[in-house]
Amino acid sequence: MAVRDQLKTLRTDYQAARKTILAKSYAFDSALPALEAELQTIATSLHEVATVSESGDHAAASEQMDGLTVSVSTLQDEVARLPKLVNTVVNEFPGQLDELDSGFHELAAQHFVFTQDVPAGIEEAQAAVKLAHDQITDLKVDDLADNVAKTAENIDGLYATMEKELNAKTAVQKQTGDLRQFIAHAQKQNHTLLLELDHLNQSYTLTHNEQQTAESLRDQLDAIAESFTDAQHQIQDNTAIYSEILSFYNQTRNDLHAVETQHQAINAGVSDLQAREHQAVASAGDFANAVRDIKYEVSRHQLPGLPRPYLDFFNVVTKELKQLENDLNQVKINLDDIAKSLIKIGEDIDQLKDQSRTVVDSAGMCEQLLQYANRYKTTHAEVETAATQAKDLYQHYNYSHAADVIAAALEKVEPGAYQKVEDDYLKSQSAALF
């Protein structure tokens, strides 16, 4: 762009800025003298550049044009930004600071205590406003903008500080009664629970630290109640910071709900102890009857004796039942241990039934096979020999082996004999007790 065209553009921008300054001089407050000085300086520079350019020294004119461009641009920026900044400093901040000051004194008279030093904050803002006036006069627009933004933020913070306490006081007054009742209810609930646990502890071993947990909750509730009382004293003494008390109220309510949940969990864990004991006693009785029935069913077959491993296992189950009965007859019982014993004994009785069925069936099959073998003893020496061996094993209570020996001999002389005897035996059996 030619110097002449640049100069024309700058002159137009200058005139627009000058017109704004003259038409709205009130909007620039104490910056007006400095702006007028800038207008005069730029006007002089425009004339000088025009003169140099007309003389034909385009290089010198171009060099001067650079500085002039910066000056006009700076003027435009000042004219655009200053009115709003000046209005904030001159009109908005003073009213806000007066309102804050009167509001603080009014609230202080009502014994409000704040989390921030409001008077110091007001003084800091007032000092910033005083500095802002100097920055307006000196046309330090960038510094002024930073100062105004920071001061506005500080003033907003002061408003928020006082509003926070006003709202907090309303909330505290509204919640105090309910929270007091909540604390009292939780303490009563805890006291009742501890009495119940003490009673249960005389009859049952509490295996999940129920008493220790309940006592810890009692201590927690005592601490909450003490802190609540301290908060009420602060309110009465006019030293309360309501936002902090409200925060304490909110946390306390959450803590009380958590305590209530733990109380319910403990109650649920111990509420069925008596029912579990009655069930355990009933199960022990059922087990004793089952063993008695097994013993009767085995004895009903009038076997010459029973295998040692079977007798050993029978004795193990009998001892387990005696130990269970002893555990249930203690003054203080451990239902968790008893529950484990019930599971173990139940499995062992099932196994004892299986073993009893095996012993009785093996003996019965051996008897039937020996009877069936009579038809072959005179004609087949190997059957007679097997029968003799099987009888000896039978007399020594090795019924399973005895049945295998005679069955093997019969299968050689009559394939399928074992299956036939087994079918007949099973048909002759009535419903078993095991």
C-alpha positions as CSV (number, residue, x, y, z in Angstrom):
1,M,0.0,0.0,0.0
2,A,1.3,3.4,-0.9
3,V,2.3,5.9,1.8
4,R,-0.5,8.2,0.7
5,D,-3.1,5.5,1.0
6,Q,-1.8,4.4,4.4
7,L,-1.8,7.9,5.6
8,K,-5.4,8.3,4.5
9,T,-6.5,5.2,6.4
10,L,-4.7,6.3,9.6
11,R,-6.2,9.7,9.3
12,T,-9.7,8.2,9.1
13,D,-9.0,5.9,12.1
14,Y,-7.6,8.9,14.0
15,Q,-10.7,11.1,13.3
16,A,-13.0,8.3,14.4
17,A,-11.2,7.9,17.7
18,R,-11.0,11.7,18.2
19,K,-14.8,12.0,17.5
20,T,-15.5,9.3,20.1
21,I,-13.3,11.0,22.7
22,L,-14.9,14.4,22.1
23,A,-18.4,13.0,22.1
24,K,-18.0,10.8,25.1
25,S,-15.4,12.7,27.1
26,Y,-17.3,11.8,30.3
27,A,-16.7,8.1,29.7
28,F,-12.9,8.5,30.0
29,D,-12.8,10.3,33.3
30,S,-9.2,11.2,34.4
31,A,-7.8,9.6,31.3
32,L,-9.1,12.4,29.1
33,P,-6.1,14.7,29.5
34,A,-3.7,12.0,28.5
35,L,-5.9,11.0,25.6
36,E,-6.1,14.6,24.4
37,A,-2.3,14.7,24.5
38,E,-2.1,11.6,22.4
39,L,-4.5,13.1,19.9
40,Q,-2.3,16.2,19.6
41,T,0.8,14.1,19.2
42,I,-0.8,11.9,16.5
43,A,-2.2,15.0,14.7
44,T,1.3,16.5,14.6
45,S,2.8,13.1,13.4
46,L,0.1,12.9,10.6
47,H,1.1,16.4,9.4
48,E,4.8,15.6,9.5
49,V,4.4,12.3,7.6
50,A,2.3,14.1,5.0
51,T,5.0,16.8,4.6
52,V,7.8,14.3,4.3
53,S,5.9,12.2,1.8
54,E,5.0,15.3,-0.3
55,S,8.7,16.2,-0.4
56,G,9.4,13.0,-2.2
57,D,11.4,11.3,0.6
58,H,9.3,8.1,0.6
59,A,11.8,6.1,2.7
60,A,11.7,8.6,5.6
61,A,7.9,8.8,5.3
62,S,7.6,5.0,5.4
63,E,9.8,4.8,8.5
64,Q,7.7,7.5,10.3
65,M,4.6,5.7,9.1
66,D,5.4,2.6,11.2
67,G,5.6,4.6,14.4
68,L,2.4,6.4,13.5
69,T,0.6,3.2,12.8
70,V,1.4,1.9,16.3
71,S,0.3,5.1,17.9
72,V,-3.1,5.1,16.1
73,S,-3.6,1.4,16.9
74,T,-2.9,2.1,20.6
75,L,-5.3,5.0,20.6
76,Q,-8.0,2.9,19.1
77,D,-7.5,0.2,21.7
78,E,-7.6,2.7,24.5
79,V,-10.8,4.3,23.2
80,A,-12.4,0.8,22.8
81,R,-11.5,-0.5,26.2
82,L,-11.4,2.4,28.6
83,P,-15.1,3.3,28.8
84,K,-16.2,-0.1,30.3
85,L,-13.1,-0.2,32.6
86,V,-13.7,3.4,33.7
87,N,-17.4,2.7,34.4
88,T,-16.5,-0.4,36.5
89,V,-13.9,1.6,38.5
90,V,-15.8,4.8,38.9
91,N,-19.4,3.6,39.3
92,E,-19.6,-0.1,40.0
93,F,-16.8,-0.8,42.5
94,P,-17.6,2.0,44.9
95,G,-21.2,1.0,45.3
96,Q,-20.3,-2.6,45.7
97,L,-17.7,-1.8,48.3
98,D,-20.1,0.4,50.2
99,E,-22.7,-2.4,50.1
100,L,-20.1,-4.9,51.3
101,D,-19.0,-2.6,54.1
102,S,-22.5,-1.9,55.4
103,G,-23.5,-5.5,54.9
104,F,-20.5,-6.7,56.9
105,H,-21.3,-4.4,59.8
106,E,-24.9,-5.4,59.8
107,L,-24.0,-9.1,59.8
108,A,-21.3,-8.6,62.4
109,A,-23.9,-7.0,64.6
110,Q,-25.9,-10.2,64.3
111,H,-22.7,-12.1,65.4
112,F,-21.9,-13.7,62.1
113,V,-18.3,-15.0,61.9
114,F,-16.8,-15.5,58.4
115,T,-14.2,-17.8,57.0
116,Q,-12.5,-14.8,55.3
117,D,-11.3,-11.5,56.8
118,V,-14.0,-9.4,55.1
119,P,-12.7,-5.9,56.4
120,A,-9.2,-6.7,55.2
121,G,-10.7,-7.9,51.8
122,I,-12.6,-4.6,51.5
123,E,-9.5,-2.6,52.3
124,E,-7.6,-4.5,49.7
125,A,-10.3,-3.9,47.1
126,Q,-10.4,-0.2,48.0
127,A,-6.6,0.1,47.5
128,A,-7.0,-1.6,44.2
129,V,-9.6,0.9,43.1
130,K,-7.4,3.7,44.2
131,L,-4.6,2.2,42.0
132,A,-7.1,1.8,39.2
133,H,-7.7,5.6,39.2
134,D,-4.0,6.2,38.8
135,Q,-3.8,3.6,36.0
136,I,-6.7,5.4,34.2
137,T,-4.9,8.7,34.5
138,D,-1.7,7.3,33.3
139,L,-3.4,5.3,30.5
140,K,-2.0,2.0,31.7
141,V,-4.8,0.1,30.1
142,D,-3.4,-3.4,30.2
143,D,-2.5,-3.0,33.9
144,L,-5.9,-1.5,34.5
145,A,-7.7,-4.4,32.8
146,D,-5.8,-6.9,35.0
147,N,-6.4,-4.9,38.1
148,V,-10.2,-4.6,37.4
149,A,-10.5,-8.3,36.7
150,K,-8.8,-9.3,39.9
151,T,-10.7,-6.7,42.0
152,A,-14.0,-7.9,40.5
153,E,-13.1,-11.5,41.4
154,N,-12.1,-10.4,45.0
155,I,-15.4,-8.5,45.4
156,D,-17.4,-11.4,44.2
157,G,-15.5,-13.6,46.7
158,L,-16.5,-11.3,49.5
159,Y,-20.1,-11.4,48.5
160,A,-19.9,-15.2,48.3
161,T,-18.3,-15.4,51.7
162,M,-21.1,-13.4,53.4
163,E,-23.9,-15.1,51.4
164,K,-22.4,-18.5,52.3
165,E,-22.8,-17.8,56.0
166,L,-26.3,-16.4,55.6
167,N,-27.5,-19.5,53.8
168,A,-25.6,-21.8,56.1
169,K,-27.2,-20.2,59.2
170,T,-30.7,-20.8,57.7
171,A,-29.8,-24.5,56.9
172,V,-28.3,-25.0,60.4
173,Q,-31.3,-23.6,62.1
174,K,-33.6,-25.8,60.0
175,Q,-31.5,-29.0,60.5
176,T,-30.5,-28.8,64.2
177,G,-33.6,-30.3,65.7
178,D,-33.7,-33.3,63.3
179,L,-30.0,-34.0,63.7
180,R,-30.3,-33.9,67.5
181,Q,-33.1,-36.5,67.3
182,F,-31.1,-38.6,64.8
183,I,-28.1,-38.7,67.2
184,A,-30.3,-39.6,70.2
185,H,-32.0,-42.3,68.2
186,A,-28.7,-43.8,67.1
187,Q,-27.4,-43.8,70.6
188,K,-30.6,-45.5,71.9
189,Q,-30.4,-48.0,69.1
190,N,-26.7,-48.7,70.0
191,H,-27.5,-49.1,73.7
192,T,-30.3,-51.6,73.0
193,L,-28.0,-53.5,70.6
194,L,-25.2,-53.7,73.2
195,L,-27.7,-55.0,75.9
196,E,-28.9,-57.7,73.4
197,L,-25.3,-58.7,72.5
198,D,-24.4,-59.0,76.2
199,H,-27.4,-61.2,76.7
200,L,-26.6,-63.4,73.6
201,N,-22.9,-63.5,74.6
202,Q,-23.9,-65.5,77.7
203,S,-25.3,-68.3,75.6
204,Y,-23.4,-68.0,72.3
205,T,-19.9,-67.4,71.1
206,L,-20.1,-64.3,68.9
207,T,-17.6,-65.0,66.2
208,H,-17.7,-61.9,64.1
209,N,-16.6,-59.3,66.6
210,E,-20.2,-58.1,67.0
211,Q,-19.6,-56.7,70.5
212,Q,-16.3,-55.0,69.7
213,T,-17.9,-53.4,66.6
214,A,-21.0,-52.2,68.5
215,E,-18.7,-50.7,71.2
216,S,-16.6,-49.0,68.6
217,L,-19.9,-47.5,67.1
218,R,-20.9,-46.4,70.6
219,D,-17.6,-44.5,71.0
220,Q,-18.1,-43.0,67.5
221,L,-21.6,-41.9,68.5
222,D,-20.3,-40.4,71.8
223,A,-17.8,-38.4,69.8
224,I,-20.5,-37.2,67.4
225,A,-22.7,-36.1,70.3
226,E,-19.9,-34.3,71.9
227,S,-19.0,-32.4,68.7
228,F,-22.7,-31.6,68.2
229,T,-22.9,-30.1,71.7
230,D,-19.7,-28.1,71.0
231,A,-21.4,-26.7,67.9
232,Q,-24.5,-25.7,69.9
233,H,-22.2,-23.9,72.4
234,Q,-20.5,-22.0,69.6
235,I,-23.9,-20.9,68.3
236,Q,-25.0,-19.8,71.8
237,D,-21.6,-18.0,72.4
238,N,-21.9,-16.2,69.0
239,T,-18.6,-17.7,67.8
240,A,-20.1,-20.1,65.3
241,I,-19.0,-20.1,61.7
242,Y,-22.2,-21.5,60.2
243,S,-20.7,-22.8,57.0
244,E,-18.3,-25.0,59.0
245,I,-21.2,-26.2,61.3
246,L,-23.3,-27.0,58.2
247,S,-20.4,-29.0,56.8
248,F,-20.2,-30.8,60.1
249,Y,-23.9,-31.5,60.1
250,N,-23.7,-33.0,56.6
251,Q,-20.8,-35.2,57.5
252,T,-22.5,-36.2,60.7
253,R,-25.7,-37.2,58.9
254,N,-23.6,-39.4,56.5
255,D,-21.8,-40.9,59.5
256,L,-25.1,-41.6,61.3
257,H,-26.5,-43.4,58.3
258,A,-23.4,-45.5,58.1
259,V,-23.7,-46.4,61.8
260,E,-27.3,-47.3,61.3
261,T,-26.4,-49.6,58.5
262,Q,-23.8,-51.3,60.7
263,H,-26.3,-51.7,63.5
264,Q,-28.7,-53.4,61.0
265,A,-26.0,-55.7,59.8
266,I,-25.1,-56.8,63.4
267,N,-28.8,-57.3,64.2
268,A,-29.3,-59.4,61.1
269,G,-26.2,-61.5,62.0
270,V,-27.4,-62.4,65.5
271,S,-31.1,-62.3,65.2
272,D,-31.3,-66.0,64.2
273,L,-28.9,-67.4,66.7
274,Q,-31.7,-69.1,68.7
275,A,-33.3,-70.4,65.6
276,R,-30.0,-71.8,64.4
277,E,-29.5,-73.5,67.8
278,H,-32.9,-75.1,67.6
279,Q,-32.2,-76.2,64.1
280,A,-28.8,-77.6,65.2
281,V,-30.5,-79.6,68.0
282,A,-33.1,-80.9,65.6
283,S,-30.4,-81.9,63.1
284,A,-28.4,-83.6,65.9
285,G,-31.5,-85.6,66.8
286,D,-32.1,-86.6,63.2
287,F,-28.5,-87.7,62.9
288,A,-28.7,-89.8,66.1
289,N,-31.9,-91.5,64.8
290,A,-30.2,-92.1,61.5
291,V,-27.3,-93.9,63.1
292,R,-29.7,-95.9,65.4
293,D,-31.6,-97.0,62.3
294,I,-28.5,-97.9,60.5
295,K,-27.4,-100.0,63.5
296,Y,-30.8,-101.7,63.7
297,E,-30.9,-102.4,60.0
298,V,-27.4,-104.0,60.0
299,S,-28.1,-106.1,63.1
300,R,-31.4,-107.3,61.6
301,H,-29.4,-109.3,59.1
302,Q,-27.7,-111.2,62.0
303,L,-24.3,-111.2,60.4
304,P,-21.6,-113.1,62.2
305,G,-19.6,-109.9,62.6
306,L,-18.6,-106.7,60.8
307,P,-15.4,-105.7,59.0
308,R,-12.9,-103.8,61.1
309,P,-12.8,-100.7,58.8
310,Y,-16.6,-100.5,58.9
311,L,-16.6,-100.7,62.7
312,D,-13.8,-98.1,62.9
313,F,-15.8,-95.7,60.8
314,F,-19.0,-96.4,62.7
315,N,-17.1,-95.5,65.9
316,V,-15.9,-92.3,64.3
317,V,-19.4,-91.2,63.5
318,T,-20.6,-92.2,67.0
319,K,-17.9,-90.1,68.6
320,E,-18.7,-87.1,66.3
321,L,-22.3,-87.3,67.5
322,K,-21.3,-87.4,71.1
323,Q,-19.0,-84.4,70.6
324,L,-21.9,-82.6,68.9
325,E,-24.2,-83.3,71.7
326,N,-21.5,-82.2,74.2
327,D,-21.0,-78.9,72.2
328,L,-24.7,-78.2,72.2
329,N,-25.0,-78.8,75.9
330,Q,-22.4,-76.2,76.8
331,V,-23.5,-73.1,78.7
332,K,-22.0,-71.0,75.8
333,I,-22.0,-72.5,72.3
334,N,-20.2,-71.7,69.1
335,L,-22.8,-72.0,66.4
336,D,-20.3,-71.5,63.6
337,D,-18.3,-74.5,64.8
338,I,-21.4,-76.5,65.3
339,A,-22.6,-75.6,61.8
340,K,-19.3,-77.0,60.4
341,S,-19.7,-80.2,62.5
342,L,-23.2,-80.7,61.2
343,I,-22.0,-80.5,57.6
344,K,-19.2,-83.0,58.4
345,I,-21.4,-85.4,60.3
346,G,-24.1,-85.3,57.6
347,E,-21.6,-86.3,55.0
348,D,-20.2,-89.0,57.2
349,I,-23.6,-90.5,57.9
350,D,-24.3,-90.6,54.2
351,Q,-21.0,-92.4,53.8
352,L,-21.9,-94.8,56.7
353,K,-25.2,-95.6,55.0
354,D,-23.3,-96.5,51.8
355,Q,-20.8,-98.7,53.7
356,S,-23.6,-100.4,55.6
357,R,-25.5,-101.1,52.4
358,T,-22.3,-102.5,50.9
359,V,-21.7,-104.8,53.9
360,V,-25.2,-106.1,54.0
361,D,-25.5,-106.5,50.3
362,S,-22.1,-108.3,50.1
363,A,-23.1,-110.7,52.9
364,G,-26.5,-111.3,51.4
365,M,-25.1,-111.9,47.9
366,C,-22.5,-114.2,49.4
367,E,-25.2,-116.3,51.1
368,Q,-27.3,-116.5,47.9
369,L,-24.3,-117.4,45.8
370,L,-23.3,-120.2,48.2
371,Q,-26.8,-121.5,48.2
372,Y,-26.9,-121.4,44.4
373,A,-23.5,-123.1,44.2
374,N,-24.8,-126.2,46.0
375,R,-26.1,-127.5,42.7
376,Y,-22.6,-127.7,41.3
377,K,-20.5,-128.8,44.3
378,T,-20.8,-132.5,43.7
379,T,-20.1,-132.2,39.9
380,H,-17.5,-129.4,39.9
381,A,-14.6,-129.6,42.4
382,E,-13.6,-126.0,41.7
383,V,-17.0,-124.8,42.9
384,E,-16.7,-126.8,46.0
385,T,-13.2,-125.5,46.7
386,A,-14.5,-121.9,46.0
387,A,-17.4,-122.5,48.3
388,T,-15.1,-123.6,51.1
389,Q,-12.9,-120.5,50.7
390,A,-15.9,-118.2,50.5
391,K,-17.4,-119.7,53.7
392,D,-14.1,-119.1,55.5
393,L,-13.9,-115.5,54.3
394,Y,-17.6,-115.0,55.3
395,Q,-16.8,-116.2,58.8
396,H,-14.0,-113.6,59.0
397,Y,-16.5,-110.9,57.9
398,N,-14.8,-110.4,54.5
399,Y,-18.2,-110.6,52.8
400,S,-17.3,-108.7,49.6
401,H,-14.2,-110.9,48.9
402,A,-16.2,-114.0,49.7
403,A,-18.9,-113.1,47.2
404,D,-16.3,-112.4,44.5
405,V,-14.6,-115.8,45.1
406,I,-17.8,-117.9,44.7
407,A,-19.2,-115.7,41.9
408,A,-16.0,-116.2,39.9
409,A,-16.3,-120.0,40.2
410,L,-19.9,-120.1,39.3
411,E,-19.3,-117.9,36.2
412,K,-16.9,-120.5,34.9
413,V,-19.4,-123.3,35.1
414,E,-22.5,-121.2,34.3
415,P,-21.9,-117.9,32.6
416,G,-24.5,-115.3,33.7
417,A,-25.1,-117.1,37.1
418,Y,-24.0,-114.0,39.1
419,Q,-26.4,-111.7,37.3
420,K,-29.2,-114.2,37.9
421,V,-28.5,-114.5,41.6
422,E,-28.1,-110.7,41.9
423,D,-31.5,-110.1,40.2
424,D,-33.2,-112.5,42.6
425,Y,-31.5,-111.0,45.6
426,L,-32.5,-107.5,44.6
427,K,-36.1,-108.5,44.1
428,S,-36.2,-110.0,47.6
429,Q,-35.0,-106.8,49.3
430,S,-37.6,-104.5,50.9
431,A,-37.1,-100.7,51.0
432,A,-33.9,-100.1,52.9
433,L,-33.3,-97.5,55.7
434,F,-30.0,-96.6,54.0
